[in-house]
Amino acid sequence: METVPVDFDIAFSQLIPALARSDGWEPLSEDVDAGTGCCSNSFRRFAAGLVLGKVQYEIETPVPPQQLLPRPECMDALDTPLFCSHVVEVIAPGDAIMSMTFKLSEAFDMKAAVLYGRRVTNTREHVVLTPQDNHLARFSIRRDYPQAGDLSFVVAPQNPDTGTYVQQLGTILAFLGVYWAKSGANDKVTICHATFLPEFLAPRWASAHFDVFLSQDRELTQQFFQMLPTEELRQLDDEMYVILNLRGCSRGLPLLPLANREEYEAASERSKVEMPGTNTQFASRFWVRANQDGFEFTSYLHDLSGHIGIQLNSFKTLEGRNLAQYQAVVLRKHWLTTWPLFSALWQVQKAAYRKLNGGTTAPQIVQGCAARWRQESCADEFRKVDQRPKFRVRRTFIEAEDPASMETSVPLARSLSL
């Protein structure tokens, strides 16, 4: 178990949808009462000897399922009676490597006793680390998945020797979950948690002691949500990122600066332009159109900001879903601090774009837009010039821009402010 890797793509594409369905699962026990709703234990065998055991029950909460858990990167320097966590690396929004320490050793010993019939934390042949030891884990969540309104997640510990994410490390188990609203009940959420099991333990895993495991999981889950600084984390989650949209590219893709005249001379005549008097630390005299093959706004932002020494971390995925090619998501605070320098370069790019193409139109960066997903987007979207009021960052403010009058602007509502 300790060396079996966890494939996050397979976990989300195959295992998470299976958790939310009842077909294919072999029931072990079920209990229904007015206080706790339906509580059940079950297991299911998948391909290649993979076995999952799951528990399912209901909890009362006024919070919608997709808002129950914040993104893992919001839980940096979080210290609760159950665990403490620190963010080591953000892979993408909603996907992070965490440094974690669980504090309830008794709870982990009980889980080990249920799964193995003995307290493996005291048995050297099974121990890699104990819950009290700090360990790294990858924590990934997806909202509105597998169905709209749902929340799903996968957490797996990292093997310190190989760097891979594994099903089990000592008594630390990889963990999957799906939360969804109970049909017809606005204040109840169905909780479904699952973990990987050794094939030889199923169905022997279905012992009378497993009811204790179910009760413990429900109790710890309720404690977890009660102990989280929910409102604070939710506000942090809402304000952590901003989605940037590339618009107004009706005359072609935006331009990139070149380092020297040699690169400029080698470029195609139809795709380059020279801007005398702008060869400064924050701009460039030579510009060339971005390559259309496989164009990604995230890559373009990285290349453009890198010209002036800014490491602007932009992402093309949001909670596991691919954004449209003309969108990127960035940390809001990073965007705020880099905008003054980036803005100067962007204005030169717009002037170079107009000189190369003629006319008065130039690409715009619009912020605060709704996410558009790759499979849902239109190929022409980033080329069209929207005639509704557009929003862009100018200096340190966002202003509304009327296409009919480029000189008239009004401050945006507070909800769109940076």
C-alpha positions in Angstrom: 0.0 0.0 0.0 2.7 2.5 0.9 4.2 2.6 -2.6 1.0 2.5 -4.7 0.8 5.8 -6.5 -2.4 7.9 -6.8 -3.1 9.3 -10.3 -5.1 12.5 -9.7 -6.4 12.6 -13.3 -7.8 9.1 -13.0 -9.1 9.8 -9.5 -11.1 12.8 -10.7 -12.2 11.4 -14.1 -13.2 7.9 -12.9 -13.3 7.4 -9.1 -15.0 10.7 -8.1 -18.0 10.2 -10.4 -18.3 6.6 -9.2 -18.4 7.8 -5.6 -21.5 9.9 -6.3 -23.4 6.9 -7.7 -24.8 3.9 -5.8 -24.5 1.4 -8.6 -21.5 -1.0 -8.5 -21.0 -0.7 -4.7 -21.4 -3.6 -2.4 -23.2 -2.5 0.8 -21.8 -3.4 4.1 -24.2 -1.7 6.5 -26.9 0.9 6.4 -28.7 2.8 9.2 -31.5 5.3 8.8 -32.8 7.5 11.6 -34.4 10.9 11.9 -31.3 12.6 13.4 -28.6 11.5 11.0 -30.4 10.5 7.9 -29.1 7.6 5.8 -25.6 6.4 6.9 -23.9 3.6 4.9 -20.7 1.7 4.4 -19.8 0.1 1.1 -16.9 -1.0 -1.0 -16.2 -1.4 -4.7 -13.6 -3.2 -6.8 -12.2 -1.3 -9.8 -9.7 -2.4 -12.4 -6.1 -3.5 -11.6 -7.0 -4.7 -8.1 -8.0 -1.2 -7.0 -10.5 -1.3 -4.1 -12.3 1.7 -2.5 -14.2 1.8 0.7 -16.6 4.6 1.3 -18.8 6.0 4.0 -21.9 8.2 3.3 -24.1 10.2 5.6 -25.8 13.6 5.9 -25.0 16.7 7.9 -27.0 19.8 8.6 -25.5 23.0 7.3 -26.8 26.2 5.7 -23.7 26.4 3.5 -24.0 25.1 -0.1 -21.8 22.1 -0.8 -19.5 23.8 -3.2 -18.6 26.4 -0.5 -18.0 24.0 2.3 -14.3 23.7 1.6 -12.0 26.6 0.6 -9.3 26.1 -2.0 -6.4 24.4 -0.3 -4.1 27.4 -0.9 -6.4 29.5 1.4 -5.5 27.2 4.3 -2.0 28.5 4.6 -0.8 28.8 8.3 -4.0 27.3 9.5 -3.9 25.8 12.9 -7.0 23.9 14.3 -7.4 21.3 17.0 -7.6 18.7 14.3 -4.7 19.6 12.1 -2.3 22.4 11.0 -1.3 23.2 7.4 1.0 25.3 5.4 1.1 25.9 1.6 4.4 24.7 0.0 3.5 25.2 -3.6 0.4 26.3 -5.6 0.2 24.0 -8.7 -2.9 25.8 -10.0 -5.9 27.5 -8.4 -7.6 24.8 -6.3 -4.6 22.5 -6.4 -1.7 22.8 -4.0 1.1 20.9 -2.2 0.6 21.2 1.6 2.7 20.6 4.6 0.3 19.0 7.1 0.3 17.6 10.6 -2.7 15.8 12.0 -3.1 16.1 15.8 -5.6 13.4 16.7 -3.4 10.3 17.1 -6.2 8.4 18.8 -8.5 8.8 15.8 -5.8 7.5 13.5 -5.1 4.6 15.7 -8.8 3.7 15.7 -8.9 3.9 11.9 -5.8 1.6 11.8 -7.4 -0.8 14.1 -10.5 -1.0 11.9 -8.6 -1.5 8.7 -5.9 -3.9 10.0 -7.3 -5.4 13.1 -4.5 -4.0 15.2 -2.8 -0.8 16.2 -0.3 -0.5 13.4 1.2 2.7 14.7 3.1 0.5 17.2 4.1 -2.0 14.6 7.4 -1.2 12.9 6.8 -3.1 9.7 3.9 -0.8 8.7 5.2 2.5 10.0 6.6 5.2 7.7 5.4 8.1 9.8 2.8 8.7 12.4 0.0 11.3 12.2 1.9 13.6 14.6 4.8 13.8 12.1 4.8 16.6 9.5 4.3 15.3 6.0 3.6 16.7 2.5 0.4 16.0 0.6 -1.3 17.1 -2.6 -4.7 18.6 -2.0 -6.9 19.2 -5.0 -10.6 20.4 -5.2 -13.1 20.9 -7.9 -16.3 22.8 -7.6 -19.4 22.0 -9.6 -18.1 18.5 -10.2 -19.1 15.8 -10.9 -22.5 17.7 -11.1 -23.3 21.4 -10.9 -23.5 22.4 -7.2 -21.2 19.6 -6.1 -17.8 19.7 -4.5 -15.2 17.0 -4.9 -11.6 16.6 -3.7 -8.6 14.3 -3.6 -5.9 14.4 -0.9 -2.8 12.1 -1.1 0.4 12.0 1.0 3.7 12.3 -0.7 6.3 9.5 -0.3 9.4 11.4 1.0 11.7 8.9 -0.7 10.2 9.0 -4.2 8.3 12.2 -4.3 5.2 10.4 -5.7 1.7 10.7 -4.2 0.6 7.4 -2.7 -2.4 5.6 -1.4 -0.9 5.2 2.1 2.0 6.4 4.1 2.1 4.8 7.5 -1.3 5.5 9.0 -1.9 8.5 6.6 -4.3 7.4 3.9 -5.2 9.1 0.6 -8.7 10.5 0.8 -11.4 11.2 -1.7 -14.7 13.0 -1.2 -17.8 14.3 -2.9 -20.4 16.6 -1.3 -23.8 17.3 -2.8 -27.1 18.9 -1.6 -29.7 16.5 -0.4 -32.7 16.6 -2.7 -35.6 18.6 -1.3 -33.6 19.8 1.8 -31.9 23.2 1.7 -30.1 22.7 5.0 -28.7 19.2 4.5 -25.6 18.0 2.6 -24.7 14.5 1.7 -21.1 13.7 2.6 -19.3 10.9 0.8 -15.7 10.0 1.9 -13.6 7.2 0.5 -10.2 5.7 0.9 -8.1 3.0 -0.8 -8.1 -0.5 0.6 -5.8 -3.5 0.2 -7.6 -6.0 -1.9 -7.1 -8.8 0.6 -9.1 -6.8 3.2 -12.4 -6.6 1.3 -14.9 -7.8 2.3 -13.2 -8.8 5.6 -13.0 -5.0 6.0 -16.7 -5.1 6.8 -16.4 -5.9 10.4 -18.7 -4.8 13.2 -16.0 -2.3 14.3 -16.5 -0.4 11.0 -19.6 1.3 12.4 -17.2 3.0 14.8 -15.2 4.2 11.8 -18.4 5.7 10.2 -19.4 7.4 13.4 -15.9 8.8 13.9 -15.8 10.1 10.3 -19.1 11.9 10.7 -18.0 13.4 14.1 -14.6 14.6 12.8 -16.3 16.1 9.7 -18.7 18.1 11.8 -15.9 19.2 14.1 -13.8 20.2 11.0 -16.5 22.5 9.6 -17.2 24.0 13.0 -13.5 24.8 13.7 -12.7 26.3 10.3 -12.8 30.1 10.3 -15.4 29.7 7.6 -16.3 33.3 6.8 -12.7 34.5 6.8 -11.5 31.7 4.5 -14.5 32.1 2.2 -13.7 35.8 1.8 -10.0 35.0 1.2 -11.1 32.4 -1.4 -13.3 34.9 -3.2 -10.7 37.6 -3.4 -7.5 35.5 -4.0 -7.6 35.4 -7.8 -8.7 37.5 -10.7 -9.5 36.3 -14.2 -8.0 38.3 -17.0 -9.5 38.4 -20.5 -7.8 39.3 -23.7 -10.2 41.2 -26.0 -10.1 43.4 -29.1 -7.7 41.3 -31.2 -9.8 41.9 -34.4 -6.6 42.8 -36.4 -4.6 39.8 -35.2 -2.8 38.6 -32.0 -1.0 41.1 -29.7 2.7 41.8 -30.1 5.8 40.7 -28.1 9.0 42.7 -27.7 12.3 41.5 -29.2 15.6 41.7 -27.4 17.7 43.1 -30.3 17.8 44.2 -33.9 19.1 40.8 -35.1 15.9 39.1 -34.0 13.9 41.9 -35.6 15.7 41.6 -38.9 15.0 37.8 -38.9 11.2 38.3 -38.4 8.7 38.4 -41.2 8.0 41.9 -42.6 4.3 41.5 -42.2 4.5 40.7 -38.5 7.0 43.2 -37.1 7.2 46.9 -36.3 9.8 49.3 -35.0 9.0 51.9 -32.4 11.9 54.5 -32.3 12.4 56.2 -29.0 10.9 53.4 -26.9 13.9 51.3 -26.3 14.0 51.7 -22.5 14.2 49.4 -19.4 10.4 49.0 -19.5 9.7 48.9 -23.2 11.3 47.8 -26.5 12.0 49.4 -29.8 11.3 46.1 -31.7 8.0 44.2 -31.7 6.7 41.1 -33.5 3.3 39.5 -33.6 2.8 36.6 -31.2 2.8 33.1 -32.8 -0.7 32.0 -33.6 0.1 28.3 -33.4 -1.1 27.1 -30.0 -1.6 30.6 -28.7 -2.3 30.8 -25.0 -2.9 34.0 -23.1 -1.1 32.6 -20.0 2.1 32.0 -22.1 1.8 35.4 -23.7 1.6 37.1 -20.2 4.6 35.1 -19.0 6.7 36.1 -22.1 5.6 39.8 -22.0 6.1 40.3 -18.3 9.4 38.4 -18.4 10.7 41.1 -20.8 10.8 43.6 -17.8 11.9 41.1 -15.2 8.4 40.3 -13.7 7.6 36.8 -12.8 3.8 37.0 -13.3 2.4 33.6 -12.3 -0.6 33.0 -14.5 -2.6 29.8 -14.8 -4.7 28.3 -17.6 -6.7 26.0 -15.3 -9.1 26.8 -12.5 -10.0 23.9 -10.2 -9.0 21.4 -12.8 -10.9 22.9 -15.7 -9.2 24.5 -18.7 -9.9 28.1 -19.3 -10.5 29.4 -22.8 -7.3 30.3 -24.6 -7.9 34.0 -24.3 -8.3 33.9 -20.5 -5.8 33.6 -17.6 -6.1 33.6 -13.8 -3.6 35.4 -11.6 -3.2 36.1 -7.9 -5.0 39.4 -7.3 -2.3 40.8 -5.0 0.4 39.9 -7.5 -1.5 41.6 -10.3 -1.9 44.7 -8.2 1.8 45.0 -7.4 3.0 44.3 -11.0 0.5 46.4 -12.8 2.3 49.8 -12.6 5.3 48.3 -14.5 3.3 46.0 -16.7 0.9 48.9 -17.7 3.8 51.0 -19.2 4.9 48.1 -21.4 1.3 47.3 -22.4 0.7 50.9 -23.6 3.8 50.6 -25.8 2.4 47.3 -27.1 -0.9 48.9 -28.0 0.8 51.7 -29.9 3.0 49.3 -31.8 -0.1 47.2 -32.6 -1.9 50.3 -34.1 1.2 51.2 -36.1 1.6 47.7 -37.5 -2.1 47.2 -38.4 -3.4 50.8 -38.9 -6.6 52.1 -37.4 -7.3 52.9 -33.7 -8.2 49.5 -32.3 -5.8 47.6 -30.1 -6.1 44.6 -27.7 -7.4 45.2 -24.2 -7.0 43.3 -21.0 -10.3 43.0 -19.2 -10.3 41.9 -15.6 -12.9 40.4 -13.3 -14.7 38.4 -16.0 -16.5 35.1 -15.5 -14.6 32.0 -16.3 -15.1 30.6 -19.8 -14.1 27.0 -20.3 -12.2 25.7 -23.2 -14.9 23.2 -24.4 -17.6 25.9 -24.1 -15.7 28.8 -25.8 -16.2 30.1 -29.3 -13.2 30.3 -31.6 -14.0 33.8 -32.5 -14.5 35.1 -28.9 -11.1 36.7 -28.4 -11.2 38.4 -31.8 -14.4 40.3 -31.4 -14.7 43.8 -30.1 -17.5 43.9 -27.5 -19.8 46.9 -27.9 -20.9 46.7 -24.3 -19.0 48.7 -21.7 -15.6 47.1 -21.3 -13.4 47.2 -18.2 -9.6 47.4 -18.0 -7.0 48.4 -15.5 -5.6 51.8 -16.0 -2.7 52.8 -13.6 -4.1 51.5 -10.3 -7.7 51.9 -11.1 -10.3 50.1 -13.2 -12.4 52.3 -15.4 -15.3 51.6 -17.7 -14.5 52.2 -21.4 -17.1 53.3 -23.9 -16.1 52.4 -27.4 -17.9 55.5 -28.8 -15.8 57.8 -26.6 -12.4 56.5 -25.5 -11.8 59.6 -23.4 -14.9 59.3 -21.2 -14.6 57.0 -18.2 -16.4 56.5 -14.9 -15.3 54.6 -11.8 -16.6 51.1 -11.5 -18.7 49.7 -8.7 -16.9 48.5 -5.7 -17.5 44.9 -6.6 -15.2 45.3 -9.6 -12.5 47.3 -7.9 -9.0 45.9 -7.3 
